[in-house]
């Protein structure tokens, strides 16, 4: 069987995390580059990747890659690709695009040419002159970087960070995929305490609980490729059965989320219920300054306010100082914190053991990592 070339897109800085996820899922030919990780597989790979990837944005079928500096080149090389292998005669297909540092800089023109080329290819295959486009959706992306064109079809539909549990989000929400990455980049394991003292709508604690319970992030949502003719519905059914069987109901998780905003805590509780993890997270209204570290060898993972808004800076600086004092009281704890404030370490009172540049939406941030000692081995 011919292998399908696939792309998992991701936020800059999370490529290594997504690569690690793909390796753990047993996929092959994995290659990471800026903003994406390429891999290969078959139809079942598409299903499994969508169901289980926590930190990716979308999963795309890579239809082709080539150089093009004229519209004629773009048309002919697009037309040469096997679009009919995926798009049926009634398929609905739209074209989205982006172009960076390329001769073909007009995205709208590139989209129109790709659409026309795909139509011409499908006319040849299906021997028709008109397409009603009443069937399943096949979103095509034309991405041009330095004159290299990549054409792909979106298998996911809405972004993979949309798990289906967060109907309500407070201001400045953290994407579920980034929250999951923060947890996976930490030393937290399901037998350790996890605390988020700025939990907002509960995204970090909920993502930690999904990881701790081994609940597939895509279990309770739909994907564009579920409607595709080429992918057997039995593959989706089996993937969900396998995902339900993989859930760990036995391990007791100790996850805590606190926030100064009572409304945020109520939203967090509702989101945890929707995610099916409300029984393993304790949410409480509490200002950061009153945070207490329960037990030893815990892990604090949080996305505090950044002080980006006018008038907030002094308040945020005081919060960071207070958090530094609290964490210094128990040196067995580890701290993981994301912020755009460049002098955070000075306020926190300690230099980070490691830093990783990440983007929280459009905001450039650092993920500060302060390691506590490893817990003693259990006899």
C-alpha positions as CSV (number, residue, x, y, z in Angstrom):
1,X,0.0,0.0,0.0
2,X,1.3,3.4,-1.0
3,X,2.2,5.6,2.0
4,X,0.4,8.9,2.5
5,X,2.5,11.9,3.3
6,X,1.1,13.9,6.2
7,X,1.8,17.2,8.0
8,X,1.0,18.1,11.6
9,X,1.1,21.9,11.9
10,X,2.0,23.4,15.2
11,X,2.8,26.7,16.9
12,X,6.5,27.7,16.6
13,X,8.4,26.3,19.5
14,X,6.3,23.1,19.9
15,X,7.7,21.1,16.9
16,X,9.8,18.9,19.2
17,X,6.8,18.2,21.4
18,X,4.6,17.2,18.4
19,X,7.4,15.0,17.0
20,X,7.7,13.2,20.4
21,X,3.9,12.7,20.3
22,X,4.1,11.2,16.8
23,X,6.9,8.9,17.8
24,X,4.9,7.7,20.8
25,X,1.9,6.9,18.5
26,X,4.2,4.7,16.4
27,X,4.3,6.7,13.2
28,X,7.2,6.6,10.7
29,X,9.5,8.9,8.7
30,X,9.1,11.8,11.1
31,X,10.8,15.1,10.2
32,X,10.3,18.4,12.1
33,X,10.8,21.9,10.6
34,X,9.5,25.4,11.5
35,X,5.8,25.2,12.4
36,X,5.3,21.6,11.2
37,X,6.2,18.0,11.5
38,X,5.9,15.7,8.5
39,X,5.2,11.9,8.8
40,X,3.8,9.1,6.8
41,X,1.1,6.4,7.2
42,X,-2.2,5.2,5.8
43,X,-5.8,6.1,6.4
44,X,-5.7,4.7,9.9
45,X,-2.8,7.1,10.6
46,X,-5.0,10.1,9.7
47,X,-7.6,8.9,12.1
48,X,-5.2,8.1,15.0
49,X,-3.3,11.4,14.6
50,X,-6.4,13.5,14.8
51,X,-7.7,11.5,17.7
52,X,-4.5,11.6,19.8
53,X,-2.3,14.6,19.0
54,X,-2.6,17.1,21.9
55,X,-0.2,19.9,20.7
56,X,-0.7,20.1,17.0
57,X,-3.0,22.5,15.1
58,X,-4.2,20.4,12.2
59,X,-3.3,17.2,10.3
60,X,-2.9,17.7,6.5
61,X,-2.4,15.4,3.6
62,X,0.6,16.6,1.7
63,X,-0.4,16.4,-1.9
64,X,2.7,17.8,-3.4
65,X,5.7,20.2,-3.2
66,X,7.4,22.0,-6.0
67,X,9.0,25.3,-7.1
68,X,6.9,27.8,-9.0
69,X,7.6,31.4,-10.0
70,X,4.9,31.8,-12.6
71,X,1.2,31.3,-12.5
72,X,1.5,28.8,-15.5
73,X,3.9,26.7,-13.4
74,X,1.6,26.8,-10.4
75,X,-1.4,25.7,-12.6
76,X,0.4,22.9,-14.5
77,X,2.1,21.4,-11.4
78,X,-1.0,21.6,-9.3
79,X,-3.0,19.9,-12.1
80,X,-0.5,17.1,-12.3
81,X,-1.3,16.0,-8.7
82,X,-3.7,13.1,-8.0
83,X,-6.6,15.2,-6.5
84,X,-9.1,12.5,-7.6
85,X,-7.6,10.1,-5.2
86,X,-9.2,12.0,-2.4
87,X,-11.9,14.4,-3.7
88,X,-15.0,12.6,-5.0
89,X,-17.2,14.0,-7.8
90,X,-19.5,15.7,-5.3
91,X,-16.7,17.0,-3.0
92,X,-16.9,20.6,-1.8
93,X,-13.4,22.1,-1.9
94,X,-12.3,25.6,-1.0
95,X,-8.7,26.9,-1.3
96,X,-6.9,28.9,1.4
97,X,-3.4,30.3,1.0
98,X,-0.4,32.1,2.3
99,X,2.8,33.4,0.6
100,X,6.0,34.5,2.2
101,X,9.1,35.9,0.4
102,X,7.9,34.5,-2.9
103,X,7.6,35.7,-6.5
104,X,3.9,34.7,-6.5
105,X,2.9,37.0,-3.7
106,X,-0.8,37.5,-4.5
107,X,-2.5,35.0,-2.3
108,X,-5.9,35.5,-3.8
109,X,-4.5,34.9,-7.3
110,X,-2.7,31.8,-6.2
111,X,-5.9,30.5,-4.6
112,X,-7.9,31.1,-7.8
113,X,-5.3,29.3,-10.0
114,X,-5.1,26.3,-7.6
115,X,-8.9,26.0,-7.6
116,X,-9.0,26.1,-11.4
117,X,-6.2,23.5,-11.7
118,X,-8.0,21.1,-9.3
119,X,-11.3,21.6,-11.2
120,X,-9.5,20.8,-14.5
121,X,-7.9,17.6,-13.0
122,X,-11.3,16.4,-11.6
123,X,-13.0,17.1,-14.9
124,X,-10.6,14.7,-16.5
125,X,-11.2,12.0,-13.9
126,X,-14.9,12.2,-13.6
127,X,-15.7,13.2,-17.2
128,X,-18.0,16.1,-16.2
129,X,-18.0,19.8,-16.9
130,X,-19.7,21.0,-13.7
131,X,-19.3,20.2,-10.0
132,X,-22.2,20.8,-7.6
133,X,-19.9,20.5,-4.5
134,X,-22.7,19.2,-2.3
135,X,-20.7,16.5,-0.5
136,X,-18.0,16.4,2.2
137,X,-15.6,19.3,2.6
138,X,-12.0,19.1,1.4
139,X,-10.1,22.3,2.4
140,X,-7.0,22.8,0.2
141,X,-4.1,25.0,1.3
142,X,-1.6,26.5,-1.0
143,X,1.5,27.6,1.0
144,X,4.4,29.3,-0.7
145,X,7.7,30.0,1.0
146,X,10.6,31.3,-1.0
147,X,9.0,30.1,-4.2
148,X,8.5,26.5,-2.9
149,X,4.8,25.5,-3.1
150,X,3.3,23.0,-0.7
151,X,-0.3,21.8,-1.5
152,X,-2.2,20.0,1.2
153,X,-5.7,18.9,2.2
154,X,-7.0,19.5,5.7
155,X,-8.2,16.3,7.5
156,X,-9.1,17.9,10.8
157,X,-11.6,20.6,10.1
158,X,-11.6,22.9,13.1
159,X,-8.3,23.2,14.8
160,X,-7.2,20.3,17.0
161,X,-7.0,22.6,20.1
162,X,-10.8,22.7,20.1
163,X,-11.4,19.6,22.2
164,X,-15.1,20.4,22.7
165,X,-15.1,21.1,26.5
166,X,-14.4,24.8,26.5
167,X,-17.6,26.5,25.5
168,X,-16.8,29.3,27.9
169,X,-13.4,31.0,28.1
170,X,-12.4,34.0,30.2
171,X,-10.3,36.9,28.8
172,X,-6.8,36.0,27.4
173,X,-7.6,32.2,27.2
174,X,-4.7,29.8,26.8
175,X,-5.1,27.4,23.8
176,X,-5.6,23.8,24.9
177,X,-2.7,22.7,22.7
178,X,-0.3,25.1,24.4
179,X,-1.5,24.1,27.8
180,X,-1.0,20.5,27.0
181,X,2.5,21.3,25.8
182,X,3.4,23.1,29.0
183,X,2.4,20.0,30.9
184,X,4.3,17.7,28.7
185,X,7.4,19.8,28.8
186,X,7.3,19.7,32.6
187,X,8.4,17.0,35.0
188,X,4.9,16.5,36.2
189,X,3.7,12.9,36.3
190,X,0.3,11.6,37.3
191,X,1.6,10.5,40.8
192,X,2.6,14.1,41.6
193,X,0.6,17.1,42.8
194,X,-0.1,19.7,40.1
195,X,-1.1,23.3,41.0
196,X,-2.1,26.2,38.8
197,X,-2.7,29.4,40.9
198,X,-3.9,31.4,37.9
199,X,-6.1,28.8,36.4
200,X,-8.7,31.0,34.7
201,X,-11.2,28.8,32.9
202,X,-9.2,25.7,33.9
203,X,-7.3,24.9,30.8
204,X,-4.0,23.8,32.3
205,X,-5.5,21.6,35.1
206,X,-8.0,20.1,32.6
207,X,-5.3,19.3,30.0
208,X,-3.2,17.7,32.8
209,X,-6.1,15.6,33.9
210,X,-6.7,14.5,30.3
211,X,-3.0,13.5,30.1
212,X,-3.1,11.8,33.5
213,X,-6.2,9.8,32.7
214,X,-4.9,9.1,29.1
215,X,-8.1,10.5,27.6
216,X,-7.7,11.1,23.8
217,X,-8.0,14.9,23.2
218,X,-10.2,14.3,20.1
219,X,-12.6,11.8,21.7
220,X,-15.5,14.1,22.0
221,X,-15.3,16.0,18.7
222,X,-15.8,15.5,15.0
223,X,-13.3,15.8,12.2
224,X,-13.6,16.9,8.5
225,X,-12.3,13.6,7.2
226,X,-14.9,11.6,9.1
227,X,-17.2,12.4,6.1
228,X,-14.7,11.4,3.4
229,X,-15.5,8.5,1.1
230,X,-11.9,7.2,1.2
231,X,-11.7,6.7,4.9
232,X,-13.8,3.7,6.2
233,X,-16.2,4.8,9.0
234,X,-15.2,1.6,10.8
235,X,-11.7,3.1,11.3
236,X,-13.2,6.0,13.3
237,X,-15.5,3.7,15.2
238,X,-12.6,1.5,16.2
239,X,-10.4,4.5,17.1
240,X,-13.0,5.7,19.6
241,X,-13.5,2.2,21.0
242,X,-9.7,1.9,21.5
243,X,-9.6,5.4,23.0
244,X,-12.3,4.6,25.6
245,X,-10.5,1.3,26.5
246,X,-7.2,3.3,27.0
247,X,-8.6,5.6,29.7
248,X,-7.0,5.2,33.1
249,X,-9.8,5.4,35.7
250,X,-7.7,3.8,38.5
251,X,-5.0,6.4,39.2
252,X,-5.9,9.1,41.7
253,X,-4.9,12.5,40.4
254,X,-4.1,15.4,42.7
255,X,-4.7,18.5,40.5
256,X,-5.6,21.9,41.9
257,X,-6.6,25.1,40.2
258,X,-7.1,28.5,42.0
259,X,-8.0,31.9,40.7
260,X,-8.9,35.2,42.3
261,X,-12.0,35.5,40.0
262,X,-15.1,33.6,41.2
263,X,-16.7,33.7,37.8
264,X,-13.6,32.1,36.3
265,X,-13.7,29.3,38.8
266,X,-17.3,28.5,38.0
267,X,-16.5,28.4,34.3
268,X,-13.5,26.1,35.1
269,X,-15.7,23.7,37.0
270,X,-18.2,23.6,34.1
271,X,-15.4,23.0,31.6
272,X,-14.0,20.1,33.7
273,X,-17.4,18.5,33.8
274,X,-17.7,18.7,30.0
275,X,-14.2,17.2,29.7
276,X,-15.1,14.3,32.0
277,X,-12.4,15.1,34.6
278,X,-14.2,17.1,37.3
279,X,-13.6,14.3,39.8
280,X,-9.8,14.7,39.7
281,X,-9.5,18.5,39.9
282,X,-10.1,20.7,42.9
283,X,-11.0,24.3,42.0
284,X,-11.0,27.1,44.5
285,X,-11.3,30.9,44.6
286,X,-8.0,32.2,46.0
287,X,-5.6,35.1,45.3
288,X,-2.1,34.0,44.3
289,X,-0.6,35.6,47.4
290,X,-2.5,33.1,49.6
291,X,-1.2,30.1,47.7
292,X,0.0,27.2,49.9
293,X,2.1,24.3,48.6
294,X,0.4,21.0,49.6
295,X,2.9,18.3,50.2
296,X,6.3,17.8,48.7
297,X,7.7,17.3,45.1
298,X,4.7,19.1,43.6
299,X,4.7,20.9,40.2
300,X,3.3,24.4,39.6
301,X,2.4,25.1,36.0
302,X,0.8,28.4,35.2
303,X,0.0,31.2,32.8
304,X,-0.2,34.3,34.9
305,X,-1.1,37.8,33.8
306,X,1.7,39.5,31.8
307,X,1.2,43.1,32.6
308,X,0.5,43.9,28.9
309,X,-2.3,46.3,29.7
310,X,-1.8,49.9,30.8
311,X,-1.9,50.2,34.6
312,X,-1.4,46.5,35.3
313,X,2.4,46.4,35.3
314,X,3.0,47.2,39.0
315,X,0.4,44.8,40.1
316,X,1.8,42.0,38.0
317,X,5.4,42.7,39.3
318,X,4.1,42.3,42.8
319,X,2.4,39.0,41.9
320,X,5.6,37.6,40.5
321,X,7.6,38.7,43.6
322,X,5.0,37.0,45.8
323,X,5.0,33.8,43.7
324,X,8.8,33.7,44.0
325,X,8.6,33.9,47.8
326,X,6.0,31.2,48.0
327,X,8.0,28.8,45.8
328,X,11.1,29.5,47.9
329,X,9.3,28.1,51.0
330,X,9.4,24.5,49.6
331,X,12.4,23.8,47.4
332,X,11.1,20.3,46.5
333,X,8.6,21.9,44.2
334,X,9.2,22.6,40.5
335,X,7.8,25.7,38.8
336,X,6.9,26.2,35.1
337,X,5.6,29.5,34.0
338,X,4.9,31.3,30.7
339,X,5.1,35.1,30.4
340,X,6.2,37.8,28.0
341,X,7.9,39.9,30.8
342,X,11.6,39.8,30.0
343,X,12.8,40.6,33.5
344,X,10.6,37.9,35.2
345,X,13.5,36.1,36.7
346,X,14.6,39.2,38.6
347,X,11.2,39.5,40.1
348,X,10.9,35.8,40.9
349,X,14.3,35.9,42.6
350,X,15.9,33.0,40.8
351,X,17.4,32.2,37.4
352,X,15.5,29.6,35.4
353,X,17.1,26.2,34.9
354,X,15.8,26.3,31.3
355,X,13.8,28.6,29.0
356,X,11.9,27.9,25.8
357,X,10.6,30.5,23.4
358,X,6.9,30.0,22.7
359,X,4.0,32.0,21.2
360,X,0.9,32.4,23.2
361,X,-1.4,33.5,20.4
362,X,0.5,36.4,18.8
363,X,2.4,37.2,22.0
364,X,6.1,36.2,22.1
365,X,6.8,34.6,25.5
366,X,9.3,32.5,27.4
367,X,8.4,29.3,29.2
368,X,10.5,29.5,32.4
369,X,11.4,26.1,34.0
370,X,12.7,25.9,37.6
371,X,13.5,22.3,38.5
372,X,13.0,20.9,42.0
373,X,14.7,17.6,43.0
374,X,13.3,14.3,41.8
375,X,11.0,12.5,44.3
376,X,12.6,9.6,46.1
377,X,12.0,6.2,44.5
378,X,9.1,4.3,46.1
379,X,10.1,0.9,47.5
